[in-house]
Amino acid sequence: MTEPILETITPTSHDLGGFKVHRALPAKCRTMVGPFVFYDDAGPATFGPGEGIDVRPHPHIGLATVSYLLDGRIMHRDSLGTEQVIESGAVNLMTAGKGIVHSERTVEGDRDIETRLKLIQTWLALPDGREDIEPAFEHVAKADLPKIDGDGATARIIMGSLWGSRAPVTTYAETINADIRLDAGGSLPVDADAEERALYMTSGDATLDGTPLDGQTLYVLKPGTTATLRSENGAQVMLCGGEAFATKRHVYWNFVSSSKERISQAVEDWKAERFPVVPGDSEERIPMPGEPKTNSDT
């Protein structure tokens, strides 16, 4: 039997005050898996009354962000005028293209009660020739995502085509993304069609063709290799990947591009406040790393 795992990536962990974020991509050993250039696992976190999430307005270029909540809900606002609450099991796809600004905050009515948060947030690099497309936003409800039932397992397809079904979420390059739940004793074959694939363990216990998988770890799979996930006691595993990019992507702060000069321009544009503002959330902004704070940055 061929060993299905090509590479194992242990995320870097950051404490954001009350909860941790585990960042698997980019890593020193590998920057991308298919179009995925950024992979964050945030939480789990519990917030008491008066507490919550306040990610102030900040810019992006050259990418699409995919927000998928495992628990809780968040208010998304952006410079297109979008105002959308995302809840567990739904998908927010925000296409930055030539430039967008957005914020993510606790839903106002939730600040009076205890709330929980668990979030998988990823960035997809836009393909060559489409890095500077017009910005866009779409929300797809949980009920509209295909769900596949297997042997003591279910898989919700977030993006792309898997196991014979396709999610209605827009893709710019060939992309796969799924939320796999294994019951005790459950199993599911991993679809082998994508050029590059990776599995991320979020909770529980699982093996891949008999190899144990550790929690909060990203496993890059060998191309074309078929393998089966199994769990003795139950698990949740995320699958991601897609087509390999021929052109290198540079990542600096919130900007992704095949051109370092384009990133430099975005940096200057944000410093000079040339990006659009977020309607209903324009009083604050996150400064560039190393940029002196102003009164509106506190």
C-alpha positions in Angstrom: 0.0 0.0 0.0 1.3 3.4 -1.0 1.8 5.9 1.9 -0.8 8.7 1.0 0.8 11.5 3.0 3.3 13.7 1.2 3.9 16.4 3.9 2.8 17.1 7.4 2.5 20.8 8.5 2.1 21.8 12.2 0.4 25.2 12.3 1.9 28.2 14.2 -0.4 29.3 17.0 -1.2 32.8 18.0 -3.1 33.9 21.1 -5.4 36.8 20.2 -6.7 37.3 23.8 -9.3 34.8 24.8 -8.8 32.5 21.9 -6.1 31.0 19.7 -5.6 31.0 15.9 -3.8 28.0 14.4 -2.2 29.0 11.0 -1.3 26.1 8.7 -0.6 28.1 5.5 1.6 29.7 4.5 4.3 27.6 6.1 8.1 27.6 5.7 8.0 24.3 3.9 5.0 25.0 1.7 3.1 28.2 0.7 0.1 26.7 -1.2 -2.1 23.7 -1.6 -4.0 24.3 -4.9 -5.2 27.9 -4.7 -5.2 27.9 -0.9 -2.5 30.3 0.2 -3.7 30.9 3.8 -5.4 28.5 6.2 -6.6 29.6 9.7 -8.3 27.6 12.4 -9.7 30.1 14.9 -11.0 29.0 18.3 -12.9 27.4 19.9 -13.7 30.5 22.1 -16.4 31.5 24.5 -17.2 35.1 25.0 -19.1 36.4 28.0 -21.6 39.3 28.0 -19.9 42.5 26.8 -17.2 40.5 24.9 -16.8 39.6 21.3 -14.9 39.8 18.1 -13.9 43.2 16.5 -11.8 42.8 13.5 -11.6 46.4 12.3 -11.8 47.4 8.6 -8.7 46.2 6.6 -7.9 45.7 2.9 -7.2 42.8 0.6 -6.1 42.4 -3.0 -5.5 39.4 -5.4 -7.5 36.8 -3.4 -10.9 35.5 -2.3 -11.6 34.8 1.3 -13.7 31.9 2.4 -15.2 32.0 5.8 -16.8 28.8 7.2 -18.1 28.8 10.7 -18.2 25.6 12.8 -19.8 27.4 15.7 -21.3 30.8 16.4 -22.0 33.7 14.0 -20.3 36.9 12.8 -21.4 40.1 11.0 -19.5 40.8 7.8 -19.4 44.3 6.3 -17.4 45.4 3.2 -16.8 48.3 1.0 -19.3 47.1 -1.6 -22.0 47.9 1.0 -22.5 44.2 2.0 -23.9 43.6 5.4 -24.2 39.8 6.0 -24.5 37.6 9.1 -22.8 34.3 8.6 -23.8 31.4 10.8 -22.5 27.9 11.3 -22.4 25.7 8.2 -22.9 28.6 5.7 -20.2 30.1 3.4 -19.1 33.7 2.9 -17.0 34.1 -0.3 -15.5 37.6 -0.6 -13.5 38.3 -3.8 -11.0 41.1 -3.3 -9.7 41.3 -6.8 -8.3 44.8 -7.4 -9.2 45.8 -3.9 -11.8 45.5 -1.1 -12.0 46.5 2.5 -14.0 44.6 5.1 -14.7 44.1 8.8 -15.8 41.2 10.9 -17.5 41.8 14.3 -19.8 40.1 16.8 -23.4 40.5 15.9 -24.6 43.5 17.9 -27.4 41.7 19.6 -25.1 38.9 20.7 -22.9 41.1 22.9 -25.4 40.9 25.7 -25.2 37.1 26.0 -22.6 34.3 26.1 -21.5 33.3 22.6 -19.1 30.8 21.1 -16.9 30.9 18.0 -15.1 28.3 15.9 -14.0 29.4 12.4 -12.1 28.0 9.5 -11.0 31.0 7.3 -9.0 30.5 4.2 -7.6 32.7 1.4 -7.7 31.5 -2.2 -5.1 33.1 -4.6 -6.8 34.3 -7.8 -5.4 32.8 -11.0 -3.2 34.5 -13.5 -5.1 37.0 -15.5 -7.8 37.4 -12.9 -5.9 38.8 -9.9 -7.3 42.3 -10.5 -10.9 41.4 -11.3 -13.8 43.5 -9.8 -14.4 42.8 -6.1 -17.5 40.7 -5.3 -19.3 39.0 -2.4 -21.6 36.0 -2.1 -23.3 34.2 0.7 -24.4 30.5 0.4 -26.6 29.1 3.1 -25.9 25.8 4.8 -29.1 24.3 3.2 -27.8 25.0 -0.3 -24.5 23.1 0.1 -24.5 19.5 -1.1 -24.3 16.9 1.6 -22.9 13.4 0.9 -23.6 10.4 3.2 -21.2 7.5 3.4 -20.4 4.6 5.8 -21.0 6.3 9.1 -19.8 9.6 7.6 -21.2 12.8 6.0 -19.4 15.4 3.9 -20.7 18.9 3.2 -19.2 20.2 0.0 -18.1 23.9 0.5 -16.5 24.5 -2.9 -15.9 22.6 -6.1 -16.9 19.1 -7.2 -16.4 16.1 -4.9 -18.0 12.6 -4.7 -20.1 13.4 -7.8 -21.7 16.6 -6.5 -20.8 20.3 -6.9 -21.3 23.2 -4.5 -22.9 26.4 -5.9 -20.1 28.6 -4.5 -18.1 30.5 -7.2 -14.6 29.2 -8.0 -12.0 31.0 -10.1 -9.5 28.1 -10.3 -10.2 24.4 -9.8 -10.9 24.3 -6.1 -12.1 21.6 -3.6 -13.2 22.2 0.0 -15.3 20.0 2.3 -16.3 19.5 5.9 -16.2 15.8 6.7 -17.8 14.4 9.9 -17.1 10.8 10.9 -19.2 8.9 13.4 -17.7 6.4 15.7 -16.5 3.6 13.4 -17.3 5.7 10.3 -15.2 5.8 7.1 -15.1 7.8 3.9 -12.8 7.6 0.8 -10.9 10.8 0.0 -11.7 12.0 -3.5 -8.5 11.8 -5.6 -9.3 14.0 -8.6 -7.7 17.3 -7.6 -4.1 18.0 -8.4 -3.2 19.0 -4.9 -5.1 18.0 -1.7 -4.7 18.4 2.0 -6.6 17.2 5.1 -6.9 19.3 8.3 -7.9 17.6 11.6 -10.2 19.9 13.6 -11.4 17.5 16.3 -11.7 13.9 17.3 -9.6 10.9 16.2 -9.0 9.6 12.7 -6.6 7.6 10.6 -5.8 7.8 6.9 -5.1 4.3 5.5 -4.1 3.3 9.1 -1.9 6.3 9.8 -3.1 8.3 12.8 -3.9 12.0 12.2 -3.0 14.6 14.9 -5.4 17.4 15.8 -4.7 20.9 14.4 -2.4 19.5 11.8 -2.5 19.8 8.0 -1.6 16.7 5.9 -0.7 17.3 2.3 -1.6 14.2 0.2 0.3 12.6 -2.6 -1.3 13.5 -6.0 -3.6 10.8 -7.4 -3.4 8.6 -4.3 -6.6 7.1 -3.1 -7.0 6.7 0.7 -9.7 6.2 3.3 -10.5 8.2 6.4 -11.6 6.2 9.4 -12.5 7.1 13.0 -12.8 5.0 16.1 -14.6 7.5 18.2 -15.8 10.2 15.8 -14.0 13.1 14.1 -14.2 16.3 12.0 -11.8 16.7 9.1 -11.6 19.4 6.6 -10.5 18.7 3.0 -9.0 21.4 0.7 -7.0 21.7 -2.5 -7.4 22.1 -6.2 -5.2 23.0 -9.2 -1.5 23.7 -8.8 -0.4 27.2 -9.6 2.4 27.6 -12.1 3.2 31.2 -11.0 4.4 31.9 -7.5 2.3 34.1 -5.2 3.7 36.6 -2.8 1.9 37.3 0.4 2.5 40.4 2.5 0.1 41.3 5.3 -3.4 41.1 3.7 -2.2 41.3 0.2 -1.6 38.4 -2.3 -0.2 38.9 -5.8 2.2 37.4 -8.4 3.8 40.8 -8.5 5.8 42.3 -5.7 5.3 45.8 -7.3 1.5 45.3 -7.1 1.7 44.5 -3.4 3.9 47.6 -2.8 1.3 49.7 -4.6 -1.4 48.3 -2.3 0.6 49.1 0.8 1.0 52.7 -0.3 -2.7 52.9 -1.2 -3.7 51.7 2.2 -1.3 54.2 3.9 -2.7 57.0 1.8 -6.3 56.0 2.5 -7.0 55.4 -1.2 -9.0 52.2 -0.6 -12.8 52.5 -0.4 -14.4 52.7 3.1 -16.9 50.2 4.6 -20.4 51.8 4.9 -21.6 51.7 8.5 -18.1 50.9 9.7 -15.8 53.7 8.6 -14.6 55.2 11.9 -11.8 52.6 12.5 -9.1 50.9 10.4 -6.3 48.5 11.0 -3.0 50.3 10.2 -0.2 48.7 8.2 2.3 46.8 10.4 4.8 49.3 11.7 2.6 52.3 10.7 2.1 54.8 13.5 -1.3 54.7 15.0 -3.8 57.6 14.7 -6.7 58.4 16.9 -9.0 56.3 14.7 -6.7 53.3 15.0 -7.2 52.8 18.8 
